[in-house]
Amino acid sequence: MNDEQVSERKDVAHGLQAVPGTPAEEPEGAASANDESGTEENFPRDYVKSLREENKRRRIEARELARKVESLSTRAKGLLLKAAFQDEAVKAGIAHPEDAFKLADLSGVEVETEEESVKGIADAVESLRRDRPYLFRRDKPRPYGPEASLAGSAPSPLEAARDAAMKNPSIKNVARYQTELARAKHKT
């Protein structure tokens, strides 16, 4: 392959059309560049200037896109962390996972976006259980106040009669409910 063919291939690779049989004379106001073979190529200054401006514009666009990618990556990590925490918090019985997320110490948590996994969430939830137990639901609510003495006791005769009348509205059950209702009104 001779120098002319090499030069023609480079022009095609750079998106330039080489005109076969034309001499490589330097036109007035042209810029020149050396290729690997040591021959000199010449391009008009306006063309070189437009290429440089396009290159500058593309670099600026690339930087902006890189910033957007970084921003979206950071946001995705945050959302992945929050979703993983809330999932673990609900499993652990936290009453308000959103509030617990704000209070949790997440310094030991690692987010791996490629694997879409979060490590250390269970430890963060256990830390909350030790430090802030009020965030967790209890198995059964404990009664307090005047209801505490009635907890576990049998229903009153009025409640029993009302329940029986609601389940089976026979004349007998409705009459019994009315009787118990009259007694309750008479007592007050």
Contacts in CASP RR format, 6 or more apart in sequence:
PFRMAT RR
TARGET T0000
AUTHOR 0000-0000-0000
METHOD contacts of the structure
MODEL  1
MNDEQVSERKDVAHGLQAVPGTPAEEPEGAASANDESGTEENFPRDYVKS
LREENKRRRIEARELARKVESLSTRAKGLLLKAAFQDEAVKAGIAHPEDA
FKLADLSGVEVETEEESVKGIADAVESLRRDRPYLFRRDKPRPYGPEASL
AGSAPSPLEAARDAAMKNPSIKNVARYQTELARAKHKT
3 37 0 8 1.000
3 39 0 8 1.000
6 35 0 8 1.000
6 37 0 8 1.000
7 18 0 8 1.000
7 24 0 8 1.000
7 35 0 8 1.000
7 37 0 8 1.000
7 39 0 8 1.000
7 41 0 8 1.000
8 18 0 8 1.000
8 20 0 8 1.000
10 35 0 8 1.000
10 41 0 8 1.000
11 17 0 8 1.000
11 18 0 8 1.000
11 41 0 8 1.000
12 18 0 8 1.000
24 39 0 8 1.000
24 40 0 8 1.000
24 41 0 8 1.000
24 42 0 8 1.000
25 42 0 8 1.000
26 32 0 8 1.000
26 42 0 8 1.000
27 42 0 8 1.000
27 44 0 8 1.000
29 44 0 8 1.000
29 45 0 8 1.000
30 42 0 8 1.000
30 43 0 8 1.000
30 44 0 8 1.000
30 45 0 8 1.000
31 42 0 8 1.000
31 43 0 8 1.000
31 44 0 8 1.000
31 45 0 8 1.000
31 48 0 8 1.000
32 40 0 8 1.000
32 41 0 8 1.000
32 42 0 8 1.000
32 43 0 8 1.000
33 40 0 8 1.000
33 41 0 8 1.000
33 43 0 8 1.000
34 40 0 8 1.000
34 41 0 8 1.000
35 41 0 8 1.000
73 113 0 8 1.000
76 113 0 8 1.000
77 111 0 8 1.000
77 113 0 8 1.000
78 111 0 8 1.000
80 111 0 8 1.000
80 113 0 8 1.000
80 116 0 8 1.000
80 118 0 8 1.000
81 106 0 8 1.000
81 109 0 8 1.000
81 111 0 8 1.000
81 118 0 8 1.000
82 101 0 8 1.000
84 118 0 8 1.000
84 121 0 8 1.000
85 97 0 8 1.000
85 100 0 8 1.000
85 101 0 8 1.000
85 104 0 8 1.000
85 106 0 8 1.000
85 109 0 8 1.000
85 118 0 8 1.000
85 121 0 8 1.000
85 124 0 8 1.000
85 125 0 8 1.000
86 97 0 8 1.000
86 98 0 8 1.000
86 101 0 8 1.000
88 121 0 8 1.000
88 122 0 8 1.000
88 124 0 8 1.000
88 125 0 8 1.000
89 97 0 8 1.000
89 100 0 8 1.000
89 101 0 8 1.000
89 125 0 8 1.000
90 97 0 8 1.000
92 125 0 8 1.000
92 129 0 8 1.000
92 136 0 8 1.000
93 136 0 8 1.000
93 137 0 8 1.000
94 100 0 8 1.000
94 125 0 8 1.000
94 128 0 8 1.000
94 135 0 8 1.000
94 136 0 8 1.000
94 137 0 8 1.000
95 135 0 8 1.000
95 136 0 8 1.000
95 137 0 8 1.000
96 135 0 8 1.000
99 135 0 8 1.000
100 125 0 8 1.000
100 128 0 8 1.000
100 132 0 8 1.000
100 135 0 8 1.000
103 128 0 8 1.000
103 132 0 8 1.000
103 135 0 8 1.000
104 124 0 8 1.000
104 125 0 8 1.000
104 127 0 8 1.000
104 128 0 8 1.000
105 124 0 8 1.000
105 127 0 8 1.000
106 124 0 8 1.000
108 120 0 8 1.000
108 123 0 8 1.000
108 124 0 8 1.000
109 118 0 8 1.000
109 119 0 8 1.000
109 120 0 8 1.000
109 121 0 8 1.000
109 123 0 8 1.000
109 124 0 8 1.000
110 118 0 8 1.000
110 119 0 8 1.000
110 120 0 8 1.000
111 117 0 8 1.000
111 118 0 8 1.000
112 118 0 8 1.000
112 119 0 8 1.000
128 135 0 8 1.000
129 136 0 8 1.000
142 148 0 8 1.000
143 150 0 8 1.000
143 151 0 8 1.000
154 160 0 8 1.000
155 163 0 8 1.000
157 180 0 8 1.000
158 177 0 8 1.000
158 180 0 8 1.000
158 181 0 8 1.000
158 183 0 8 1.000
158 184 0 8 1.000
161 173 0 8 1.000
161 176 0 8 1.000
161 177 0 8 1.000
161 179 0 8 1.000
161 180 0 8 1.000
161 181 0 8 1.000
162 177 0 8 1.000
162 180 0 8 1.000
164 173 0 8 1.000
164 176 0 8 1.000
164 177 0 8 1.000
165 173 0 8 1.000
165 174 0 8 1.000
165 176 0 8 1.000
165 177 0 8 1.000
167 173 0 8 1.000
END
